C-alpha cells in the first residue's frame, strides 16, 4: 500500500512540475506500472497540447495582421495557472483581473460545453469587428482590449492557464509580456 502511495505522489510531483512538462526529453520512470505510465504520458501530452493550442490560436490571429509569432513562456503560464486557480476558489467562478505586471485576457465558459483554448482566443479575437483602426478606438459600448492585446506588436511571450469551476464553468487566463493596450498607442507595428 505504501508503494502505491509513493507512486501516486511521484506522479503528482511529475505532473505539477513545469520543468518536466516542458522538457522535450521527458522520461517516465520505468518502474511505474503500465497503466500509470499510459495515464501519465496522456496527461503530459494533454498539457503540452493545451499550451500548443493557445500558442497556435494566438499566432494564427497575429499572422492575419502581419504580427510576429509569440513564444510560450513557462513563467507566464505558471502565473496564469495560479490566477485561474484563485478565481476557481470563488464558488461562482467570478472572473476579475489579477492586477499583475503582465497583459491579461480572461475567459469564462459556462458548464456543459467542452471549451478549448482555441474557443477562448476566438472569442477575444471577435472583438476586431468593433475596433476602428482609423481612430484607434473601440465602438461605443463595445470591448476591444482582448483583441488588441492578442495582436499588440511589442508583445513577444504568452503563457496561459485553466481552472474548472465544478458545475459552474471553466476559466482561462492568458498573460502577455511585454503587456499591450497602452493609452494612445496603436496595437500594430
PASEBA-1860 file (N, C-alpha, C; in nm, 3 decimals):
! residues 189
1> XXXXXXXX> 0.083/-0.120/0.000/0.000/0.000/0.000/0.087/0.126/0.000 ~ 0.196/0.123/0.077/0.284/0.240/0.084/0.348/0.267/-0.052 ~ 0.383/0.158/-0.126/0.442/0.177/-0.258/0.345/0.247/-0.353 ~ 0.216/0.212/-0.349/0.118/0.277/-0.435/0.107/0.425/-0.402 ~ 0.111/0.459/-0.273/0.104/0.600/-0.235/0.228/0.675/-0.281 ~ 0.344/0.611/-0.272/0.467/0.675/-0.319/0.462/0.698/-0.469 ~ 0.409/0.600/-0.544/0.398/0.615/-0.689/0.301/0.727/-0.725 ~ 0.188/0.734/-0.654/0.092/0.842/-0.681/0.151/0.978/-0.647
9> XXXXXXXX> 0.227/0.986/-0.537/0.292/1.111/-0.501/0.394/1.150/-0.608 ~ 0.472/1.053/-0.655/0.569/1.079/-0.761/0.497/1.127/-0.887 ~ 0.386/1.064/-0.921/0.308/1.104/-1.038/0.260/1.248/-1.023 ~ 0.207/1.282/-0.907/0.159/1.419/-0.885/0.273/1.519/-0.894 ~ 0.388/1.486/-0.841/0.504/1.575/-0.850/0.546/1.591/-0.995 ~ 0.550/1.481/-1.068/0.587/1.488/-1.209/0.490/1.575/-1.288 ~ 0.361/1.557/-1.263/0.261/1.630/-1.340/0.253/1.777/-1.305 ~ 0.297/1.813/-1.185/0.288/1.953/-1.146/0.417/2.029/-1.172
17> XXXXXXXX> 0.520/1.962/-1.219/0.648/2.027/-1.244/0.652/2.085/-1.385 ~ 0.657/2.219/-1.397/0.662/2.278/-1.530/0.790/2.245/-1.605 ~ 0.898/2.222/-1.533/1.024/2.188/-1.600/1.015/2.052/-1.667 ~ 0.955/1.957/-1.598/0.942/1.824/-1.655/0.844/1.826/-1.772 ~ 0.731/1.899/-1.754/0.631/1.902/-1.861/0.684/1.967/-1.986 ~ 0.773/2.065/-1.971/0.823/2.137/-2.087/0.944/2.068/-2.149 ~ 0.997/1.969/-2.083/1.117/1.904/-2.132/1.089/1.817/-2.254 ~ 1.162/1.841/-2.364/1.142/1.756/-2.481/1.198/1.617/-2.460
25> XXXXXXXX> 1.283/1.601/-2.360/1.345/1.472/-2.334/1.281/1.406/-2.212 ~ 1.149/1.418/-2.203/1.074/1.364/-2.092/1.094/1.214/-2.081 ~ 1.129/1.169/-1.962/1.141/1.025/-1.942/1.058/0.987/-1.821 ~ 0.974/0.888/-1.840/0.889/0.840/-1.732/0.963/0.727/-1.664 ~ 0.970/0.729/-1.531/1.042/0.623/-1.460/0.993/0.485/-1.501 ~ 1.087/0.394/-1.534/1.049/0.263/-1.588/0.978/0.173/-1.487 ~ 0.988/0.202/-1.357/0.927/0.114/-1.257/0.779/0.142/-1.233 ~ 0.723/0.243/-1.298/0.580/0.270/-1.284/0.501/0.160/-1.354
33> XXXXXXXX> 0.388/0.119/-1.297/0.303/0.020/-1.364/0.254/0.072/-1.499 ~ 0.236/-0.019/-1.595/0.198/0.019/-1.731/0.076/0.112/-1.739 ~ -0.035/0.084/-1.668/-0.150/0.175/-1.678/-0.115/0.316/-1.627 ~ -0.032/0.322/-1.525/0.007/0.451/-1.470/0.097/0.526/-1.568 ~ 0.183/0.453/-1.638/0.269/0.515/-1.739/0.183/0.573/-1.851 ~ 0.085/0.497/-1.897/-0.002/0.545/-2.005/-0.080/0.669/-1.962 ~ -0.134/0.666/-1.839/-0.211/0.780/-1.790/-0.120/0.902/-1.774 ~ 0.000/0.881/-1.724/0.095/0.991/-1.706/0.131/1.052/-1.841
41> XXXXXXXX> 0.163/0.969/-1.937/0.200/1.018/-2.069/0.084/1.093/-2.135 ~ -0.037/1.041/-2.120/-0.154/1.107/-2.180/-0.177/1.244/-2.117 ~ -0.166/1.252/-1.984/-0.187/1.380/-1.916/-0.079/1.480/-1.954 ~ 0.046/1.435/-1.963/0.155/1.524/-2.002/0.135/1.573/-2.145 ~ 0.093/1.485/-2.231/0.067/1.523/-2.370/-0.047/1.623/-2.378 ~ -0.153/1.601/-2.300/-0.267/1.693/-2.299/-0.223/1.831/-2.252 ~ -0.138/1.836/-2.150/-0.091/1.965/-2.101/-0.011/2.037/-2.208 ~ 0.079/1.964/-2.274/0.157/2.026/-2.380/0.067/2.070/-2.494
49> XXXXXXXX> -0.031/1.989/-2.528/-0.116/2.026/-2.640/-0.203/2.147/-2.605 ~ -0.239/2.164/-2.478/-0.314/2.282/-2.438/-0.229/2.407/-2.461 ~ -0.103/2.402/-2.423/-0.013/2.515/-2.448/-0.001/2.539/-2.598 ~ 0.014/2.433/-2.674/0.026/2.445/-2.820/-0.102/2.503/-2.879 ~ -0.218/2.460/-2.827/-0.345/2.514/-2.877/-0.354/2.665/-2.853 ~ -0.317/2.708/-2.734/-0.317/2.852/-2.704/-0.222/2.926/-2.798 ~ -0.101/2.876/-2.809/0.002/2.942/-2.889/-0.039/2.947/-3.036 ~ -0.083/2.836/-3.090/-0.122/2.832/-3.231/-0.239/2.925/-3.260
57> XXXXXXXX> -0.339/2.927/-3.172/-0.456/3.013/-3.194/-0.415/3.160/-3.192 ~ -0.331/3.198/-3.095/-0.284/3.337/-3.090/-0.203/3.372/-3.215 ~ -0.112/3.284/-3.252/-0.025/3.315/-3.366/-0.100/3.318/-3.498 ~ -0.207/3.242/-3.510/-0.290/3.248/-3.630/-0.355/3.387/-3.642 ~ -0.408/3.436/-3.532/-0.468/3.570/-3.532/-0.361/3.675/-3.564 ~ -0.246/3.664/-3.499/-0.138/3.761/-3.522/-0.091/3.758/-3.668 ~ -0.084/3.641/-3.726/-0.039/3.629/-3.865/-0.136/3.701/-3.959 ~ -0.264/3.699/-3.925/-0.363/3.769/-4.007/-0.341/3.920/-4.009
65> XXXXXXXX> -0.267/3.970/-3.911/-0.238/4.113/-3.902/-0.089/4.140/-3.922 ~ -0.019/4.042/-3.978/0.125/4.053/-4.009/0.210/4.085/-3.887 ~ 0.170/4.031/-3.772/0.248/4.049/-3.650/0.331/3.923/-3.625 ~ 0.450/3.938/-3.566/0.536/3.822/-3.543/0.474/3.724/-3.442 ~ 0.509/3.597/-3.454/0.452/3.497/-3.362/0.502/3.516/-3.219 ~ 0.417/3.476/-3.126/0.453/3.476/-2.984/0.526/3.347/-2.952 ~ 0.599/3.346/-2.842/0.659/3.223/-2.792/0.599/3.192/-2.655 ~ 0.594/3.064/-2.621/0.538/3.019/-2.493/0.638/3.046/-2.383
73> XXXXXXXX> 0.588/3.098/-2.272/0.672/3.131/-2.157/0.618/3.059/-2.034 ~ 0.696/2.969/-1.978/0.651/2.890/-1.863/0.622/2.976/-1.741 ~ 0.698/3.084/-1.724/0.677/3.173/-1.610/0.540/3.240/-1.621 ~ 0.506/3.286/-1.739/0.374/3.347/-1.760/0.263/3.244/-1.743 ~ 0.287/3.123/-1.792/0.187/3.015/-1.779/0.165/2.980/-1.632 ~ 0.273/2.975/-1.556/0.262/2.945/-1.413/0.178/3.051/-1.343 ~ 0.204/3.179/-1.373/0.126/3.288/-1.313/-0.020/3.280/-1.356 ~ -0.045/3.246/-1.482/-0.182/3.234/-1.533/-0.256/3.118/-1.465
81> XXXXXXXX> -0.187/3.005/-1.448/-0.250/2.891/-1.379/-0.285/2.929/-1.236 ~ -0.191/2.997/-1.168/-0.218/3.039/-1.030/-0.341/3.130/-1.024 ~ -0.349/3.225/-1.117/-0.463/3.317/-1.114/-0.593/3.244/-1.146 ~ -0.590/3.154/-1.242/-0.711/3.075/-1.273/-0.757/2.997/-1.151 ~ -0.662/2.941/-1.078/-0.698/2.866/-0.956/-0.752/2.959/-0.848 ~ -0.700/3.080/-0.841/-0.751/3.179/-0.745/-0.897/3.210/-0.778 ~ -0.926/3.230/-0.904/-1.065/3.257/-0.947/-1.153/3.138/-0.912 ~ -1.098/3.019/-0.927/-1.174/2.895/-0.900/-1.220/2.890/-0.754
89> XXXXXXXX> -1.141/2.948/-0.665/-1.177/2.943/-0.522/-1.308/3.015/-0.493 ~ -1.344/3.111/-0.578/-1.473/3.177/-0.567/-1.575/3.077/-0.622 ~ -1.666/3.033/-0.539/-1.757/2.926/-0.580/-1.840/2.961/-0.703 ~ -1.860/3.088/-0.731/-1.934/3.128/-0.851/-1.841/3.144/-0.970 ~ -1.713/3.136/-0.947/-1.613/3.144/-1.054/-1.619/3.282/-1.124 ~ -1.636/3.387/-1.044/-1.642/3.523/-1.099/-1.502/3.566/-1.141 ~ -1.490/3.610/-1.266/-1.357/3.648/-1.314/-1.329/3.795/-1.283 ~ -1.208/3.817/-1.236/-1.157/3.951/-1.210/-1.010/3.950/-1.250
97> XXXXXXXX> -0.961/4.064/-1.294/-0.821/4.072/-1.334/-0.730/4.067/-1.212 ~ -0.612/4.011/-1.232/-0.517/3.993/-1.122/-0.450/4.122/-1.080 ~ -0.439/4.218/-1.171/-0.367/4.341/-1.139/-0.217/4.321/-1.142 ~ -0.172/4.211/-1.204/-0.030/4.179/-1.211/0.043/4.261/-1.316 ~ 0.172/4.233/-1.333/0.257/4.313/-1.422/0.244/4.281/-1.571 ~ 0.164/4.182/-1.605/0.153/4.138/-1.744/0.022/4.185/-1.806 ~ 0.016/4.184/-1.939/-0.112/4.197/-2.006/-0.191/4.072/-1.972 ~ -0.323/4.081/-1.970/-0.402/3.966/-1.924/-0.537/3.962/-1.995
105> XXXXXXXX> -0.569/3.846/-2.049/-0.703/3.820/-2.103/-0.765/3.709/-2.020 ~ -0.894/3.725/-1.988/-0.968/3.625/-1.911/-1.088/3.578/-1.992 ~ -1.118/3.450/-1.980/-1.233/3.391/-2.048/-1.307/3.303/-1.949 ~ -1.439/3.314/-1.948/-1.522/3.225/-1.868/-1.621/3.157/-1.962 ~ -1.624/3.025/-1.955/-1.719/2.948/-2.036/-1.810/2.869/-1.945 ~ -1.937/2.867/-1.975/-2.035/2.801/-1.889/-2.019/2.649/-1.890 ~ -2.063/2.590/-1.782/-2.059/2.446/-1.763/-2.145/2.377/-1.868 ~ -2.100/2.262/-1.912/-2.177/2.183/-2.008/-2.123/2.190/-2.148
113> XXXXXXXX> -2.027/2.280/-2.172/-1.964/2.290/-2.303/-1.820/2.242/-2.289 ~ -1.765/2.193/-2.395/-1.626/2.147/-2.395/-1.539/2.260/-2.451 ~ -1.518/2.363/-2.369/-1.443/2.481/-2.412/-1.297/2.447/-2.433 ~ -1.241/2.495/-2.543/-1.100/2.472/-2.574/-1.025/2.604/-2.570 ~ -0.892/2.599/-2.563/-0.813/2.721/-2.572/-0.844/2.800/-2.699 ~ -0.864/2.731/-2.810/-0.896/2.799/-2.936/-1.029/2.873/-2.926 ~ -1.126/2.818/-2.852/-1.255/2.887/-2.833/-1.234/3.020/-2.761 ~ -1.151/3.020/-2.657/-1.126/3.142/-2.581/-1.059/3.246/-2.669
121> XXXXXXXX> -0.957/3.206/-2.744/-0.884/3.301/-2.829/-0.976/3.354/-2.939 ~ -1.059/3.267/-2.996/-1.154/3.311/-3.099/-1.253/3.412/-3.041 ~ -1.300/3.387/-2.920/-1.393/3.479/-2.854/-1.329/3.618/-2.840 ~ -1.204/3.622/-2.794/-1.134/3.750/-2.779/-1.113/3.816/-2.916 ~ -1.076/3.736/-3.014/-1.044/3.791/-3.147/-1.167/3.849/-3.217 ~ -1.286/3.801/-3.182/-1.408/3.855/-3.243/-1.426/4.004/-3.218 ~ -1.359/4.056/-3.118/-1.368/4.199/-3.087/-1.313/4.285/-3.201 ~ -1.236/4.225/-3.292/-1.176/4.300/-3.403/-1.281/4.374/-3.485
129> XXXXXXXX> -1.401/4.319/-3.496/-1.504/4.384/-3.576/-1.549/4.517/-3.517 ~ -1.526/4.535/-3.387/-1.567/4.659/-3.320/-1.452/4.758/-3.305 ~ -1.334/4.720/-3.353/-1.218/4.808/-3.341/-1.208/4.898/-3.464 ~ -1.198/5.029/-3.442/-1.185/5.126/-3.550/-1.037/5.162/-3.565 ~ -0.977/5.112/-3.672/-0.833/5.132/-3.694/-0.799/5.279/-3.715 ~ -0.886/5.352/-3.781/-0.859/5.493/-3.812/-0.851/5.578/-3.685 ~ -0.942/5.554/-3.592/-0.943/5.635/-3.470/-0.871/5.568/-3.353 ~ -0.823/5.443/-3.373/-0.755/5.368/-3.267/-0.845/5.356/-3.144
137> XXXXXXXX> -0.971/5.322/-3.169/-1.065/5.311/-3.058/-1.169/5.201/-3.087 ~ -1.243/5.171/-2.984/-1.346/5.069/-2.995/-1.482/5.137/-3.012 ~ -1.573/5.070/-3.080/-1.708/5.124/-3.098/-1.772/5.147/-2.961 ~ -1.858/5.248/-2.954/-1.926/5.281/-2.827/-1.994/5.159/-2.767 ~ -1.970/5.138/-2.639/-2.034/5.029/-2.568/-1.974/4.891/-2.594 ~ -1.867/4.885/-2.670/-1.804/4.757/-2.703/-1.670/4.746/-2.632 ~ -1.616/4.624/-2.630/-1.486/4.596/-2.570/-1.394/4.545/-2.680 ~ -1.273/4.598/-2.687/-1.176/4.555/-2.789/-1.040/4.520/-2.730
145> XXXXXXXX> -1.021/4.541/-2.602/-0.889/4.524/-2.539/-0.834/4.383/-2.543 ~ -0.920/4.283/-2.545/-0.870/4.145/-2.554/-0.806/4.123/-2.691 ~ -0.878/4.169/-2.794/-0.826/4.156/-2.930/-0.695/4.233/-2.946 ~ -0.693/4.360/-2.903/-0.572/4.440/-2.923/-0.454/4.383/-2.845 ~ -0.480/4.319/-2.730/-0.370/4.256/-2.658/-0.314/4.139/-2.738 ~ -0.399/4.063/-2.802/-0.353/3.948/-2.883/-0.259/3.995/-2.993 ~ -0.293/4.104/-3.061/-0.214/4.148/-3.177/-0.111/4.256/-3.143 ~ -0.100/4.293/-3.016/-0.009/4.402/-2.978/0.133/4.372/-3.026
153> XXXXXXXX> 0.187/4.465/-3.104/0.314/4.443/-3.172/0.431/4.414/-3.078 ~ 0.442/4.484/-2.968/0.557/4.466/-2.879/0.550/4.338/-2.796 ~ 0.433/4.280/-2.784/0.419/4.157/-2.706/0.497/4.044/-2.775 ~ 0.575/3.972/-2.697/0.660/3.865/-2.751/0.631/3.728/-2.692 ~ 0.583/3.726/-2.566/0.566/3.599/-2.495/0.425/3.586/-2.439 ~ 0.383/3.462/-2.428/0.250/3.431/-2.375/0.258/3.309/-2.285 ~ 0.171/3.305/-2.188/0.154/3.187/-2.103/0.011/3.186/-2.054 ~ -0.054/3.071/-2.057/-0.196/3.064/-2.023/-0.221/2.952/-1.921
161> XXXXXXXX> -0.332/2.963/-1.852/-0.371/2.862/-1.754/-0.521/2.840/-1.758 ~ -0.564/2.733/-1.695/-0.704/2.692/-1.697/-0.743/2.642/-1.559 ~ -0.865/2.668/-1.521/-0.921/2.608/-1.399/-1.068/2.578/-1.426 ~ -1.112/2.465/-1.375/-1.251/2.427/-1.391/-1.324/2.449/-1.261 ~ -1.430/2.526/-1.267/-1.516/2.551/-1.153/-1.629/2.449/-1.162 ~ -1.621/2.346/-1.083/-1.714/2.234/-1.094/-1.859/2.277/-1.091 ~ -1.932/2.235/-1.191/-2.073/2.265/-1.200/-2.105/2.407/-1.242 ~ -2.002/2.489/-1.262/-2.025/2.630/-1.297/-1.968/2.662/-1.434
169> XXXXXXXX> -1.841/2.628/-1.455/-1.779/2.661/-1.583/-1.629/2.644/-1.580 ~ -1.565/2.701/-1.679/-1.419/2.694/-1.693/-1.366/2.835/-1.708 ~ -1.246/2.857/-1.655/-1.179/2.987/-1.666/-1.045/2.967/-1.735 ~ -1.018/3.050/-1.835/-0.887/3.055/-1.899/-0.827/3.192/-1.871 ~ -0.700/3.193/-1.836/-0.626/3.317/-1.817/-0.505/3.312/-1.908 ~ -0.481/3.417/-1.985/-0.359/3.429/-2.064/-0.285/3.555/-2.022 ~ -0.156/3.541/-2.000/-0.069/3.654/-1.966/0.021/3.686/-2.085 ~ 0.048/3.814/-2.104/0.126/3.862/-2.219/0.239/3.950/-2.169
177> XXXXXXXX> 0.358/3.932/-2.229/0.474/4.012/-2.191/0.557/4.043/-2.314 ~ 0.596/4.167/-2.332/0.550/4.285/-2.260/0.400/4.307/-2.282 ~ 0.336/4.372/-2.183/0.192/4.395/-2.195/0.162/4.498/-2.302 ~ 0.039/4.495/-2.351/-0.006/4.591/-2.452/-0.113/4.683/-2.398 ~ -0.189/4.738/-2.490/-0.300/4.826/-2.458/-0.258/4.953/-2.385 ~ -0.151/5.016/-2.434/-0.107/5.142/-2.377/-0.188/5.256/-2.438 ~ -0.241/5.341/-2.353/-0.326/5.451/-2.395/-0.253/5.538/-2.498 ~ -0.322/5.563/-2.609/-0.267/5.649/-2.713/-0.178/5.577/-2.814
185> XXXXX> -0.142/5.451/-2.786/-0.057/5.375/-2.879/-0.144/5.283/-2.963 ~ -0.095/5.252/-3.081/-0.166/5.161/-3.172/-0.113/5.020/-3.153 ~ -0.202/4.919/-3.170/-0.159/4.782/-3.148/-0.059/4.726/-3.249 ~ -0.072/4.766/-3.374/0.012/4.708/-3.479/0.139/4.790/-3.501 ~ 0.244/4.721/-3.542/0.372/4.788/-3.566/0.379/4.857/-3.699
END
